[in-house]
Amino acid sequence: MKIALFLILSALFCGQACATPKYTEKDFIGVWYHLNPEGRVDLSDVIEISKVRNGLLTIYRSAGKTFEGVLLFNVDGLSFDGLLKGFGAVSLSKTESLSEFRNGSISMDQINEIENIDLGFFQKKEVLEKLLNKKLP
């Protein structure tokens, strides 16, 4: 009896603790700066996300170029996808990490028929300002 009760409680606890978090559009809205592979902030790669009537307006600035599109939030609550004009299909998803700089960041992938290309992690401006103790542009 004790074993059965233990297994049931363990299953319930793990179901809640191990469940994949769901996010809302609000969790993606804001200005996000690229974190390079060394974990440093790269101010030349920026994603700006704002709510519009039919989705999330996403502006991606990289290498002096600007790409823009309206992305749609997936019903799974984990990511949103769409086309950035002049860049192609992308998918943005939230990330969890033990690193202060990467935890709560978004991961951006360029989607094509052959493979997905990982474009890296982007952390929210306010989080970076707090961690770095300085204002960002």
C-alpha positions as CSV (number, residue, x, y, z in Angstrom):
1,M,0.0,0.0,0.0
2,K,2.8,2.4,0.9
3,I,4.6,1.6,-2.3
4,A,1.5,2.3,-4.4
5,L,0.9,5.6,-2.6
6,F,4.6,6.5,-3.1
7,L,4.4,5.7,-6.8
8,I,1.3,7.7,-7.3
9,L,2.6,10.8,-5.5
10,S,5.9,10.5,-7.4
11,A,4.1,10.4,-10.7
12,L,2.0,13.4,-9.8
13,F,5.0,15.4,-8.6
14,C,7.2,14.6,-11.6
15,G,4.3,15.4,-13.9
16,Q,4.1,18.9,-12.5
17,A,7.9,19.4,-11.9
18,C,9.0,17.8,-15.2
19,A,6.3,19.4,-17.4
20,T,7.4,21.5,-20.3
21,P,6.5,25.2,-19.5
22,K,4.0,27.0,-21.7
23,Y,4.6,30.5,-22.6
24,T,2.4,33.4,-23.8
25,E,3.1,36.0,-26.5
26,K,4.0,38.4,-23.7
27,D,7.0,36.3,-22.8
28,F,8.5,37.0,-26.3
29,I,7.7,40.7,-26.6
30,G,10.7,43.0,-26.2
31,V,14.2,43.8,-27.5
32,W,16.6,40.8,-27.5
33,Y,20.4,41.0,-28.0
34,H,22.5,38.1,-29.4
35,L,24.8,36.2,-27.1
36,N,27.8,35.0,-29.1
37,P,29.3,31.5,-28.5
38,E,31.6,33.0,-25.8
39,G,28.6,34.3,-23.9
40,R,29.3,37.9,-24.7
41,V,26.6,40.4,-25.8
42,D,26.7,41.1,-29.6
43,L,24.9,44.5,-30.1
44,S,25.0,44.1,-33.9
45,D,22.4,41.3,-33.9
46,V,19.1,42.3,-32.4
47,I,15.5,41.0,-32.4
48,E,12.6,43.4,-31.7
49,I,9.3,41.7,-31.1
50,S,5.9,43.5,-30.6
51,K,2.3,42.5,-30.6
52,V,0.2,43.3,-33.7
53,R,-3.3,42.3,-34.4
54,N,-2.5,39.2,-36.4
55,G,0.6,37.9,-34.6
56,L,4.0,39.1,-33.4
57,L,5.8,41.7,-35.5
58,T,9.4,40.5,-35.5
59,I,12.3,42.7,-36.7
60,Y,15.7,41.1,-37.0
61,R,18.7,43.3,-37.5
62,S,22.0,41.5,-38.4
63,A,25.2,42.6,-40.2
64,G,23.6,46.0,-41.1
65,K,20.6,44.4,-42.7
66,T,17.0,44.5,-41.4
67,F,14.5,41.6,-41.9
68,E,10.8,41.9,-40.9
69,G,7.7,39.7,-40.7
70,V,4.7,38.7,-38.6
71,L,5.3,35.4,-36.8
72,L,2.5,33.3,-35.4
73,F,2.5,31.8,-31.9
74,N,2.2,28.0,-31.9
75,V,-0.6,26.4,-30.0
76,D,1.9,24.3,-28.1
77,G,2.9,27.4,-26.2
78,L,6.6,26.8,-26.8
79,S,7.6,28.8,-29.9
80,F,6.4,30.9,-32.8
81,D,7.2,30.6,-36.5
82,G,6.9,32.6,-39.7
83,L,8.7,34.3,-42.6
84,L,11.1,37.2,-42.3
85,K,11.0,39.1,-45.7
86,G,14.4,38.7,-47.4
87,F,15.6,36.2,-44.8
88,G,13.3,33.2,-44.9
89,A,11.5,31.0,-42.5
90,V,12.4,31.2,-38.8
91,S,11.4,29.6,-35.5
92,L,11.9,31.3,-32.1
93,S,11.6,29.3,-28.9
94,K,12.3,30.0,-25.2
95,T,15.3,28.4,-23.5
96,E,16.0,27.2,-20.0
97,S,19.6,27.1,-18.9
98,L,21.8,27.0,-15.8
99,S,23.7,30.0,-17.2
100,E,22.3,33.4,-16.0
101,F,22.9,34.8,-19.4
102,R,21.1,32.1,-21.3
103,N,18.2,31.3,-18.9
104,G,15.0,32.7,-20.3
105,S,16.6,33.6,-23.6
106,I,15.2,32.8,-27.0
107,S,16.8,30.5,-29.5
108,M,16.4,31.4,-33.2
109,D,16.6,28.9,-36.0
110,Q,16.4,29.5,-39.7
111,I,14.2,26.8,-41.2
112,N,14.8,25.3,-44.7
113,E,14.0,22.0,-46.5
114,I,17.3,20.4,-45.7
115,E,18.1,21.4,-42.1
116,N,17.5,23.9,-39.4
117,I,20.3,26.4,-38.9
118,D,20.8,27.5,-35.3
119,L,21.4,31.2,-35.3
120,G,22.1,31.3,-31.5
121,F,20.6,32.7,-28.3
122,F,19.2,36.1,-27.7
123,Q,18.6,37.5,-24.2
124,K,16.1,40.2,-23.3
125,K,17.5,43.7,-23.0
126,E,16.2,44.3,-19.4
127,V,17.8,41.0,-18.2
128,L,21.2,41.9,-19.7
129,E,21.1,45.4,-18.2
130,K,20.5,43.9,-14.8
131,L,23.3,41.2,-15.2
132,L,25.8,43.7,-16.7
133,N,24.8,46.6,-14.5
134,K,24.8,49.0,-17.4
135,K,22.3,50.4,-19.9
136,L,22.2,49.0,-23.4
137,P,21.1,51.0,-26.6
